[in-house]
Amino acid sequence: MKLYLLSYLLLLIPFSDVFYATVIGIADGDSIIILTCDNKQLKIRLEGIDCPEPDQDFGKKAKEATTALCFKKNVRIVKSGVDCYGRTLAFVYVGDLCVNNELLSQGMAWHYTKYNHDSTMMKLETNARSMKIGLWSLPDPTPPWDFRHK
């Protein structure tokens, strides 16, 4: 009886916050489409970052960077929540490389401080800004949240 109860309780522990998948599409710099192990497609919004929109300066380059980092690769998804559009928010890893953080390091994204307060991500953006990497090479880049409201 105790073994049965223990087995039942283990089923209640949420293991679904970390799972593996294959990236089958890149919607834009901060959104990917994955195929899960049970053949379900899922749109993932990269946690903590906001890339330029496709028709914005560096929008195409951000999408190309995301493509180079994870398209057609097996990834580990670490779910952090769901956004207001129903997309899964997650950190995406190719091996030990965090795609979210790498896009910040390459200057292809803003740290989305409205929804994420991670100090490491903040430092990655600050470093890219100071080195004028990627979109930070522009004299006055427009944040995507401002661009979307125009």
Secondary structure per residue as TSV (DSSP state, phi and psi in degrees):
chain	resnum	aa	ss	phi	psi
A	1	M	-	360.0	-42.7
A	2	K	H	-63.1	-39.7
A	3	L	H	-63.8	-40.7
A	4	Y	H	-61.9	-45.3
A	5	L	H	-63.9	-43.1
A	6	L	H	-62.3	-44.1
A	7	S	H	-61.3	-41.2
A	8	Y	H	-64.0	-44.2
A	9	L	H	-64.7	-36.2
A	10	L	H	-63.8	-31.5
A	11	L	H	-67.3	-23.8
A	12	L	H	-80.9	-15.0
A	13	I	S	-73.1	127.1
A	14	P	-	-75.7	102.3
A	15	F	-	-90.2	-6.7
A	16	S	T	-77.6	-1.5
A	17	D	T	-75.3	-16.2
A	18	V	E	-129.7	124.7
A	19	F	E	-151.7	170.0
A	20	Y	E	-114.2	148.7
A	21	A	E	-159.6	177.3
A	22	T	E	-117.8	134.2
A	23	V	E	-79.3	121.1
A	24	I	E	-112.7	-6.2
A	25	G	E	-162.6	154.3
A	26	I	E	-122.3	110.2
A	27	A	E	-74.0	-44.9
A	28	D	E	-163.2	-168.3
A	29	G	T	-60.1	-31.4
A	30	D	T	-117.8	16.1
A	31	S	E	-137.8	128.6
A	32	I	E	-125.7	163.8
A	33	I	E	-118.6	128.9
A	34	I	E	-117.6	160.4
A	35	L	E	-115.5	118.0
A	36	T	E	-78.1	170.5
A	37	C	T	-61.4	-26.0
A	38	D	T	-98.1	27.2
A	39	N	S	60.5	35.7
A	40	K	-	-105.9	136.1
A	41	Q	E	-86.7	140.6
A	42	L	E	-144.7	133.5
A	43	K	E	-89.3	129.7
A	44	I	E	-114.1	129.8
A	45	R	E	-101.2	122.0
A	46	L	E	-65.4	122.1
A	47	E	T	-63.9	136.9
A	48	G	T	81.5	-1.0
A	49	I	E	-130.2	158.8
A	50	D	E	-139.7	113.7
A	51	C	-	-87.9	158.0
A	52	P	-	-57.2	148.0
A	53	E	-	-67.0	156.4
A	54	P	T	-53.4	-35.9
A	55	D	T	-97.1	16.8
A	56	Q	S	-104.3	159.0
A	57	D	T	-52.4	132.2
A	58	F	T	71.6	4.9
A	59	G	H	-63.7	-46.5
A	60	K	H	-67.8	-38.7
A	61	K	H	-66.7	-35.8
A	62	A	H	-65.4	-42.2
A	63	K	H	-64.6	-40.7
A	64	E	H	-63.0	-39.0
A	65	A	H	-65.2	-43.6
A	66	T	H	-64.0	-40.6
A	67	T	H	-59.9	-48.1
A	68	A	H	-62.8	-33.8
A	69	L	H	-76.6	-35.3
A	70	C	H	-141.7	-6.7
A	71	F	T	-63.0	134.0
A	72	K	T	62.9	23.5
A	73	K	-	-112.7	153.1
A	74	N	E	-79.0	132.5
A	75	V	E	-131.0	158.7
A	76	R	E	-105.3	127.2
A	77	I	E	-103.8	125.2
A	78	V	E	-114.1	99.0
A	79	K	E	-69.1	134.7
A	80	S	E	-116.3	-10.1
A	81	G	E	160.3	-163.8
A	82	V	E	-133.9	134.8
A	83	D	-	-85.6	179.7
A	84	C	T	-68.4	-11.2
A	85	Y	T	-98.3	4.1
A	86	G	S	84.7	5.6
A	87	R	-	-81.3	144.6
A	88	T	E	-72.9	127.6
A	89	L	E	-92.0	134.6
A	90	A	E	-160.8	157.8
A	91	F	E	-91.8	135.6
A	92	V	E	-115.8	128.5
A	93	Y	E	-119.8	133.2
A	94	V	E	-109.3	105.1
A	95	G	T	63.0	-125.8
A	96	D	T	-93.4	-3.8
A	97	L	E	-83.6	122.3
A	98	C	E	-85.1	114.0
A	99	V	H	-60.3	-42.1
A	100	N	H	-55.5	-51.5
A	101	N	H	-66.0	-38.0
A	102	E	H	-64.6	-37.9
A	103	L	H	-64.7	-36.3
A	104	L	H	-65.1	-44.4
A	105	S	H	-62.0	-35.5
A	106	Q	T	-81.3	-1.7
A	107	G	T	70.6	32.2
A	108	M	-	-104.7	4.9
A	109	A	-	-157.4	157.6
A	110	W	E	-92.9	147.2
A	111	H	E	-74.1	124.8
A	112	Y	-	-86.6	76.2
A	113	T	T	-67.3	-14.8
A	114	K	T	-63.8	-32.0
A	115	Y	T	-119.4	-7.0
A	116	N	-	-142.8	133.0
A	117	H	-	-120.3	24.9
A	118	D	-	-66.7	123.3
A	119	S	H	-68.2	-32.0
A	120	T	H	-64.2	-44.4
A	121	M	H	-63.7	-39.3
A	122	M	H	-60.9	-42.5
A	123	K	H	-66.3	-37.4
A	124	L	H	-63.3	-42.4
A	125	E	H	-65.8	-44.9
A	126	T	H	-58.2	-41.4
A	127	N	H	-64.9	-45.5
A	128	A	H	-62.6	-40.4
A	129	R	H	-60.7	-48.9
A	130	S	H	-65.7	-29.9
A	131	M	H	-90.1	-1.6
A	132	K	T	55.6	45.9
A	133	I	-	-89.3	142.2
A	134	G	G	58.6	-130.4
A	135	L	G	-63.4	-18.5
A	136	W	G	-75.8	-4.3
A	137	S	G	-77.4	-14.7
A	138	L	S	-75.6	149.3
A	139	P	S	-64.2	-37.5
A	140	D	S	-151.2	75.1
A	141	P	-	-64.2	140.7
A	142	T	-	-90.2	123.3
A	143	P	-	-60.7	144.0
A	144	P	H	-59.8	-32.4
A	145	W	H	-67.2	-30.7
A	146	D	H	-75.1	-41.7
A	147	F	H	-59.9	-41.4
A	148	R	H	-65.6	-29.8
A	149	H	H	-84.1	-6.3
A	150	K	-	-81.3	360.0
